[in-house]
Amino acid sequence: NNDGTLQWDQLFGMGNNYERFESVEETNDGGYILCGVKDYYPVTDWDVWLVKTDINGNQEWEQHFDLNNTNDEGRSVQQTDDGGYIITGKTDNKIWLIKTGGNGNQQWNQILDSTTTNGSQGGYSLEQTSDGGYIIVGISGPGYPCLIKTDGNGNQQWTQTFGNPSENPGRSVQQTNDGGYILTGDTENEDIWLIKTDGNGNQQWDQTFGGIDDDCGHSVQQ
């Protein structure tokens, strides 16, 4: 409750599989939508895992998404204006964007390419933008934090990368009141990194925070 006292908790999964959730959001009906990874043991086949619950965390349905790769992962989910869901993660080391209806049935998916060079890519966080499109932050091989803007059908409109190739992803993004974007992650020196861009993803300023130990930003909000 609002005093921090536990009201309920729920467990999900088979127990003998590798399963984890990476993202959760309250839905318009007071329930919750979660996404992550589910491994269909004993075959090593990671799928994007989407679970919808009621207000008490009781599972209502689940969906999984697989492009026949062994490393499909869901990292972030958000309910969209039409009552469906948008998910980002990765498939075959490419950024993957999946749009579903309100029951989790896939409507479309897009594989986004943030680089012309080799290296791991993946989406870590996303948000529906004021124009009905989507903004995705993640990693672009060989290791740049990247920001990708799409239209409402997931078609890539522009891509921006930041800093040096350090194998450090951008981990969280939000559209700001001025139509730009704020994102966070960490620098190659393992400091928290905060980057502000304009509406086209052009960097306006950045700040770093932290000390001699490793520090990383995982969530940002205006």
ABEGO torsion letter per residue (X at the ends): XAAGBBABBBBBEAGABBBBBABBBBBAAGBBBBBBBBBBOABBBBBBBBBBBBAAGBBABBBBBBAGBAABBBABBBBBAAGBBBBBEBBGGBBBBBBBBAAGBBABBBBBBABABBEBBBBABBBBBAAGBBBBBBBBOAGBBBBBBBBAAGBBABBBBBEBBAGBBBABBBBBAAGBBBBBBBBAAGBBBBBBBBAAGBBABBBBBEBABBBBBABBBX
